[in-house]
Amino acid sequence: AIIGSQAIVNAVSLYVEQGVQTFERVHVKAAADLAAASRNGEINQFVQISGIGSDPRSDSNYIRARGRGEVAVESAFPGAFIVRPAVMTGPDDAFLTTIVRLIRLLPVYPLFGDGGTRLQPVYVEDVAEAVSRLIDGRSHKGSSIFEFGGPRIYTYKELLREIARQLDTHVKLMPVPFAVWKALAGVAELLPAAPITRNQIDLMRQDNVAAIDAPGLKELDIEPRDIDEVIRMIEQRRGVGSRSSPP
């Protein structure tokens, strides 16, 4: 499958382990195998899509596997690019689109904990453009690890209020302890398509913000788009105009 390719981008991810599909197998072994095959196949560039907060020493099996996957790729393909995006947004995504729908639907919106986790949502097409520029060899100046975040940092509750403002509506927020979310997610994982997982809860416990000293979109000459543009796209898909829509 890689024969004739100039670059390989590995964006495979897994949130729920099922049978032989484990975090170790998908995020570590498969990533390392693909990187090694790419190197042996004389592929010019390899890009591993990971995530902000990936840590090979984390207590979370998911976060630890993402971090171990980065290490495995760097070993199998020296010079590979490691890309760590913040939470990505876009029409039909599983994050912002869901929030928009639930804010319109629910009289009370449940927070993760007290809603203080910091997030830096980034538009998926900005990330895709950045990966394209890395492959083309533009502006990366020898760096191999990049963290991509959007133009603004919000706490989770600030993000919800901003989305509600863009939708020209009001949202009532209710703190929900992480222990309750963890229990609910454990039950949800029994469903064929879990709406939320314990690993996603673990991710929401920690800030998801690009490191100040890590090269990012700016170093690749990309001006990141804010969530108002993404909300507009989501609303246009639904045939509804948001507050930020032009007349």
C-alpha positions as CSV (number, residue, x, y, z in Angstrom):
1,A,0.0,0.0,0.0
2,I,2.9,2.3,0.5
3,I,4.8,1.5,-2.7
4,G,5.2,4.6,-4.9
5,S,4.3,7.0,-2.1
6,Q,6.5,10.0,-1.2
7,A,5.0,10.4,2.3
8,I,2.9,8.5,4.8
9,V,0.6,10.0,7.4
10,N,-0.6,7.8,10.2
11,A,-3.8,9.2,11.7
12,V,-5.2,5.9,13.0
13,S,-6.7,6.2,16.5
14,L,-8.7,4.0,18.9
15,Y,-10.7,5.1,21.9
16,V,-12.2,1.8,23.0
17,E,-10.4,-1.5,23.1
18,Q,-12.2,-4.4,21.5
19,G,-10.8,-7.9,21.3
20,V,-7.4,-7.8,19.6
21,Q,-7.8,-4.1,18.9
22,T,-5.9,-2.8,21.9
23,F,-4.3,0.6,22.5
24,E,-0.9,-1.1,22.5
25,R,-1.6,-2.9,19.2
26,V,-3.0,0.1,17.4
27,H,-1.1,3.1,18.8
28,V,2.3,1.5,19.4
29,K,2.9,-1.7,17.4
30,A,0.9,-0.8,14.3
31,A,2.4,2.7,14.2
32,A,5.9,1.3,14.7
33,D,5.4,-1.3,12.0
34,L,4.1,1.3,9.5
35,A,7.0,3.6,10.3
36,A,9.5,0.8,9.8
37,A,7.9,-0.3,6.6
38,S,8.0,3.3,5.3
39,R,11.6,3.6,6.1
40,N,12.4,0.2,4.5
41,G,10.4,1.3,1.5
42,E,12.5,4.5,1.2
43,I,9.5,6.8,1.9
44,N,10.7,10.4,2.2
45,Q,8.5,11.6,5.0
46,F,6.5,10.0,7.8
47,V,4.0,11.9,9.9
48,Q,2.5,10.5,13.1
49,I,-0.7,12.2,14.2
50,S,-0.8,12.0,18.0
51,G,-2.3,14.4,20.4
52,I,-1.5,17.1,22.9
53,G,-0.9,15.5,26.3
54,S,0.4,12.2,24.9
55,D,2.7,10.8,27.6
56,P,4.4,7.4,27.8
57,R,4.4,7.7,31.6
58,S,0.7,8.5,32.0
59,D,-1.6,6.5,34.3
60,S,-4.2,6.4,31.5
61,N,-3.7,3.4,29.2
62,Y,-4.9,5.4,26.2
63,I,-2.7,8.5,26.9
64,R,0.3,6.3,27.7
65,A,-0.1,4.3,24.5
66,R,-0.2,7.5,22.4
67,G,3.0,8.6,24.0
68,R,4.7,5.2,23.6
69,G,3.6,5.3,19.9
70,E,5.4,8.5,19.4
71,V,8.6,7.0,20.9
72,A,8.2,3.9,18.7
73,V,7.7,5.9,15.5
74,E,10.8,8.1,16.2
75,S,12.8,4.9,16.7
76,A,11.6,3.2,13.6
77,F,11.7,6.3,11.3
78,P,14.3,8.8,12.5
79,G,13.3,12.2,11.5
80,A,9.6,11.5,11.5
81,F,7.3,14.3,12.3
82,I,5.2,14.0,15.4
83,V,2.0,16.2,15.2
84,R,0.1,16.8,18.3
85,P,-3.1,18.7,17.6
86,A,-5.4,20.1,20.3
87,V,-9.0,18.9,20.1
88,M,-9.9,19.2,16.4
89,T,-13.2,20.8,15.1
90,G,-15.0,20.9,11.9
91,P,-18.5,20.2,10.4
92,D,-19.7,16.7,11.4
93,D,-16.9,16.4,14.1
94,A,-17.6,14.5,17.3
95,F,-16.8,17.5,19.5
96,L,-18.1,21.0,18.5
97,T,-21.0,19.7,16.4
98,T,-22.2,17.6,19.4
99,I,-21.9,20.6,21.7
100,V,-23.9,22.8,19.3
101,R,-26.6,20.2,19.0
102,L,-26.8,19.6,22.8
103,I,-26.8,23.3,23.7
104,R,-29.9,23.7,21.4
105,L,-31.5,20.6,22.9
106,L,-30.8,20.6,26.7
107,P,-32.2,22.9,29.3
108,V,-29.1,22.3,31.5
109,Y,-25.7,21.4,30.1
110,P,-23.5,19.1,32.2
111,L,-19.9,20.2,32.7
112,F,-16.9,17.9,33.1
113,G,-16.0,18.6,36.7
114,D,-16.2,22.3,37.4
115,G,-15.6,23.2,33.7
116,G,-12.1,24.5,34.4
117,T,-10.2,22.4,32.0
118,R,-8.4,24.6,29.4
119,L,-8.9,23.8,25.7
120,Q,-7.5,25.3,22.5
121,P,-9.8,24.0,19.7
122,V,-8.2,23.8,16.3
123,Y,-9.9,23.6,12.9
124,V,-9.2,20.3,11.2
125,E,-8.4,21.8,7.8
126,D,-5.7,24.0,9.4
127,V,-4.1,20.9,10.8
128,A,-4.4,19.2,7.4
129,E,-2.7,22.2,5.7
130,A,0.0,22.2,8.3
131,V,0.7,18.5,7.7
132,S,0.9,19.2,3.9
133,R,3.4,21.9,4.5
134,L,5.5,19.7,6.7
135,I,5.6,17.1,4.0
136,D,6.6,19.7,1.4
137,G,9.5,20.8,3.7
138,R,8.2,24.3,4.2
139,S,9.1,26.4,7.2
140,H,9.7,23.7,9.8
141,K,13.4,24.7,10.4
142,G,14.5,21.3,11.6
143,S,11.9,20.7,14.2
144,S,10.3,17.3,14.4
145,I,7.6,17.7,17.1
146,F,4.7,20.2,16.5
147,E,1.7,21.1,18.6
148,F,-1.2,22.7,16.8
149,G,-3.8,24.7,18.7
150,G,-6.4,27.3,17.6
151,P,-6.1,31.1,18.1
152,R,-7.9,31.2,21.5
153,I,-7.7,29.2,24.8
154,Y,-10.9,28.7,26.7
155,T,-11.9,26.9,29.8
156,Y,-14.5,24.3,29.0
157,K,-17.3,26.4,30.6
158,E,-16.0,29.5,28.7
159,L,-16.1,27.6,25.5
160,L,-19.7,26.5,26.1
161,R,-20.8,30.1,26.9
162,E,-19.0,31.4,23.7
163,I,-20.8,28.7,21.6
164,A,-24.1,29.7,23.1
165,R,-23.4,33.3,22.4
166,Q,-22.6,32.5,18.8
167,L,-25.9,30.6,18.6
168,D,-27.7,33.6,20.2
169,T,-29.0,31.4,23.0
170,H,-28.5,30.9,26.7
171,V,-26.9,27.9,28.4
172,K,-27.3,26.9,32.0
173,L,-24.3,25.0,33.2
174,M,-24.2,22.2,35.8
175,P,-21.0,20.9,37.3
176,V,-20.8,17.1,37.3
177,P,-17.9,15.3,39.2
178,F,-15.5,13.3,37.1
179,A,-16.2,10.2,39.1
180,V,-19.8,10.4,37.9
181,W,-18.7,10.8,34.3
182,K,-16.3,7.9,34.7
183,A,-19.1,5.6,35.9
184,L,-21.4,6.7,33.1
185,A,-18.7,6.2,30.5
186,G,-18.0,2.7,31.8
187,V,-21.7,1.8,31.1
188,A,-21.6,3.6,27.7
189,E,-18.7,1.5,26.6
190,L,-20.9,-1.5,26.7
191,L,-22.9,-0.1,23.8
192,P,-21.9,-1.0,20.2
193,A,-21.0,2.7,19.5
194,A,-20.1,4.3,22.8
195,P,-21.1,8.0,22.9
196,I,-18.4,8.6,25.4
197,T,-15.6,6.6,26.9
198,R,-13.5,6.6,30.0
199,N,-10.4,7.5,28.0
200,Q,-12.2,10.6,26.7
201,I,-13.0,11.5,30.4
202,D,-9.3,11.1,31.2
203,L,-8.5,13.5,28.4
204,M,-11.0,16.1,29.8
205,R,-9.3,16.0,33.2
206,Q,-6.1,17.6,31.8
207,D,-5.6,20.9,29.9
208,N,-5.4,20.4,26.1
209,V,-3.3,23.4,25.1
210,A,-0.3,23.7,22.9
211,A,3.0,24.2,24.7
212,I,4.4,27.7,24.4
213,D,7.8,26.5,23.4
214,A,6.6,24.0,20.8
215,P,6.5,25.0,17.1
216,G,3.0,25.2,15.8
217,L,0.8,26.7,13.1
218,K,2.5,30.1,13.3
219,E,5.9,28.5,12.3
220,L,4.2,27.1,9.2
221,D,2.8,30.5,8.3
222,I,-0.8,29.4,9.0
223,E,-3.3,31.7,10.6
224,P,-5.7,29.4,12.6
225,R,-9.4,29.9,12.3
226,D,-11.5,30.5,15.4
227,I,-14.6,28.5,16.4
228,D,-17.0,31.1,15.1
229,E,-16.1,30.1,11.5
230,V,-16.6,26.4,12.4
231,I,-19.9,27.1,14.1
232,R,-21.1,28.9,11.0
233,M,-20.2,25.9,8.9
234,I,-22.1,23.6,11.3
235,E,-25.1,25.8,11.2
236,Q,-25.1,26.1,7.5
237,R,-25.1,22.3,7.3
238,R,-28.2,22.4,9.4
239,G,-29.7,25.2,7.3
240,V,-29.6,27.6,10.3
241,G,-27.8,30.9,10.6
242,S,-25.7,31.6,13.7
243,R,-25.2,35.0,15.3
244,S,-21.8,35.3,13.6
245,S,-23.2,34.7,10.1
246,P,-22.8,37.6,7.7
247,P,-26.1,39.3,6.6
